[in-house]
């Protein structure tokens, strides 16, 4: 919601600047006072019509006509819009340019400057509007194409995320149920807690993770539940050192954007025959979330879908947080480390 309000204010201030700044900066005859003489008022109407054409082109002409390949109709609409901008301001201000013959330039005054003409011929009016009109049309087309590309990319990555969830969840669920079954057989007191953790985790994956963004506390709860279940499944075979310090609950984050890096540590950092330390640190400072995951490379087994989760997460970070994240992945023959910093503003 805060991001939507921010863009609304961008549009409001941008529209005001587009309407009035050219009037304030345009050259004026020395004998004119005020900012709303007839030429100024005519230009103000022209700018307002330019603004109307921009939003009409962005929200209706491009998606309804241009994207449906009705190019002749679209070109006709643009030509009519440009004709309206050239003619309507003059009609509304009572100055009909084609009824006024070109006037010879006046003699210069004592300062070598002559008064500026009030209006101009119809060709002059067209030249006055054509450059700005071209910018308005091209800008709206580029913004709409960018918006369409972003929506297509978001849909594609959401499909990949859905596929990824369907690929990973059964494998993890099977192993976790086996671990819980073992706890039940031994009448371990941790069995009820493990069942609750699993139910919360699956509820989040199946219900909440389909949203564009979720509260940060839910994402952190999912991660802590996942770590707890892995600890219950692995027992003492792989020491897990986790430290989560997230006090605020008013921030939002893209769902399942962190878990792939943590899952990767358990895929490749667990081996009962070798030292297997996994370190997971999550810290929130202001609006800056930092994830640090380190694991020993002790598992050489191949995992179904290996690498897909990491690639998908990196692509989603580039799409959803293009200038709001820093990702450093380092590794050698013995250790693998991920450092992710995200601005959740």
N, C-alpha and C positions, 0 to 999 in steps of 0.2 A: 504493500500500500504506500509506503514512504517513497519508493522508487517511482510509482505512478504519479504521485503528487509532484515530485520533482520534475518530471517531464512535462506535466501540465503547466508548471510555472515557466519552464523553458519556452513553451509555445506562447504563453501570454507575453513575456518580456520580448521574445523575438518578434512577435507580431507588432507590438507597440514600436519597437525600434525600426522595423521595416516601414511602418506608416509615416513616422514623424522625423526620423533622423535625416532622410534626404531633403526634407523641406528646410530643416534648420541649417544644413550645410550648403544649400544651393546658393549661387550668386544672385544678388538682387540689385535693382536700380537704386541709386542713392535717395531718390525722392519718395520711395515707397516705405511705409512704416507698417508694423504689424506683420503677422505671419499668415494671414488668410486673405490675401488679395485674390483676384480671380484666377491667375495662373497657379498660385499655390493651392487653392481649393480644388482646382481641376486635377492637379498632380496628386492631391490627397485622395480624391475619388479613384484615380487611376491605380494608386498603390493598394487601396482597399479592394478593388476588383482583382488585382494581381494576387492578393492574399486569398480571396475567394476562389480563384482559379486553382491556386496551389492545393488547397484542401479538397476541392472538387476533383481535381486530377488524382490526388493521392488516395482518397477514400472511395471514389466511384468510377471515374473514367478508366483508370489503369486496371483495377481488379475485375470490373464488370465488362469492359469493352476490350481493352488492350490485351489482357491475359487470355481472353477468349478468341483472340486472333481476328477481331473485327477491325482490321487496320484502317479500312477506308472510312468507316464510321468514326473511329478515333481521330483520324486526321481531320475530318470534317468538323468534329467538335472542337478541336484545337484552333482551327482557322476561325470558327465562329466566335470562340472566346477571345481571340486576339482582336478581331474586328470590333467586338463589344468594348474592349479596353480602349481602343483607339477613338471610338465615336462617342460612347456614352458620357464620359466626363465632360466633353465639350458641349454636348446637348444639355446636360444638367446645369452647366454654368452659363449658358446662353452665348457661347462663343462657337460659331460654326466655321471651322478653319477653311473649308473649301469654298465658302462665300467671300473670303477675304483674299484679294489679289496680293501677291508679294509686294511689299513696300521697299523702295530703295533704301539702302542703309543711310541713316541720318548723319549729318555732319558732326564730327567730333566736337566736344566742348573744349573748354580751356585746358582741361586735364588730359585731353587726347582720348577721352572715352565718350561714346555715344550712349544714349539710353537703350536698355535692352528691349526688344520687341515684346509686346504683350500677346503671346499666342504663337503664331507661326502658321505656315501653310500645312495642308494635310500630309504631304510627304514628310515634312519636318516632324509632325506628330508621330508618324509611323516610325521614323528613325529614333525618336525619343523613347519609344516603348519596346522596340524589337529586341534589344540586347537584354534588358531586364526580364522580358517575357521568356526569352530562351533560357535564361538562368533558372527562372521559376519552374519551368516545365522539366528541364533536365534534373534539377535537384529533387523534385517530387518523384520522378521516374527512378532515380538512383536510390532514394530512400525506400521506395516501395519494393524494388528488386532486392535490396539488402534485407528488408523485413521478411520477404518471402523466403529468401535463402536461409535466414535464421530459423524460421518456423520449420522449414524442411529439414535442416540439420538437427533441430531439437527433436522432431518426430523420429528421425532416423536413430538418434542416440537413445531415445526412449525405447524404441523397438529393440535395440541392442541390449539395453539394460533389462528389459523384460526377458529376453532370451537368456541373458546371463544369470538372472535370478532363477529361472527354470533349470539352468544347467548346474548351478552350484548348490542350491538348497537341498535337493534330494540326497546328494552325496553327504553333505554335512548332517542332514537330518538322520540318515541311516547310522552314521557313526555315533551321533549323540544318543540316539535311542538305545543302541547297544550298551553305551556307557551307563545310561540311566537304568537299563535292565540289570546290569551287573551290580549297581548300587542297591537296587531293590532286592536282589537275591541275597546279598550280604546284610540286608536290613540296615544299610548305612543311613544315618540321620540326614545326610545331604541329598537323598533322593527326592523328597518333596520340593526342596528349593530348586533342584535341577529341573524338575518338571515345570515349575512356575517360570523359571528363566526361559525355558524352551518355548513355552506358550506365548510369552511376551515377545520373544524374538520373532516367531513365525507370524504373529499378529501384525507386527510392524512391517515385515517383508511383504505380506500379502495385502495389507490394507493401506498403510500410511506411505509406503515408499513409491506409490504411483503419483504422488503429488509433485508439483514443480519444486516446492520448497517445504520444509518441515521445521518445527521448532528445534533448536539446537539440542535442547535437553532430551528430546526423543531419540535423536541420532546418537547422543552419548549413552543413553540408556541401552540402546541396541548394541553398541560396541561393548559396554561393560558386561551385558548379558552374554554376548558371544565369547568374551574372554573367560567369564566364569564357567561357561559350559566346556570350553576347551580345557580349562584347568581340571574340571571334574572328569573329563574324558581321559586326559593324559596322566593325571595323578602326579607322581614324583619323577616321571620319566623326562619331563622337560620343565625346568624352573621358569616361571613366567613372572617378570618384574613389571608391573603396570602402575602408572601414576597418572591419575586423571584429576585435573584441577580446573573445573569449569563452574564458576559461581553464578553467572548470569543466566537467566532463562527467557530473555526478551529478544534474542537473536534467532535468525533462521538460516538454514543451510540446505543445499541440494541433498536429497536422500542418497544413502549408500555411496557417498563420494569419498569416504575415508576407509571403508571396510576392506577394499581390495588390497591395500597395502598391508593391513593387519593379517588378512587371510594368507597372503603370500609368505609372511613370516612363519605361519604354522605349516604351510605346505612344504617349505624347504628348510625349516629350522628345527624339525623334530626327528630324532633318531634315538631309539632306546639304547643303541650300542655306542653312542658318542655323546660328549658333552653338548647339551642343547639349551643354551640360554636365549631367551627372547625378552627384549626390553621394549616396552610400549609407553610412551609419554605423550599426554595430551594436555596442553595448557592454553588458557584463554587470558589474554592481556588486553583490556579494553575491547576492541572489536577484532583483534588479531588472534586467530586460532593457529596453534602450532602443533603439528603431529610429528613425532620422531619415533621410528620403528627400526630396531636393529635385531638381526638374527644371525646365528652361525649357519653356514652352508654345510649341513650334515646329511640332508636327504637328497638322494639322487634319483628317486622314483619319479616317473612321469605321471602327471595328474591330468585327468580329462579337462579340456578347456584351459590348459595352462597358458598363461600369457594374455588370454582374452580379457580377463578382469582388469589387469594393469593397463593394457592398451585402451580399453573402453574408458577407464577412469581418467587417464591422461587427456583423451579427446574431450571428455565432458568438462574437465577443468578448463581447457582452452576455449570451449564454447561458452560456458556459463560464467567463468571468472577470467576473462581474457587478460585483464591488467590488474587483477586482484589476487594473484597467487604467485608463489615461487616454489618450484619443485626441484629438489636436488636428490638424485639417486646415485649412490656410489656402491661399488662392490669390488671384491677381489676373490681370490680362490677360497678364502676362509669365512668372509663376512659380507653381509649385505645390509645396506642402510638406506633409509628413506627419510628425508626432511621436507615437510610440506608446511608452508606458511600461507594462510588465507585471510583476506580482509573481508569480513562479513557485514560491512556497512551497507 
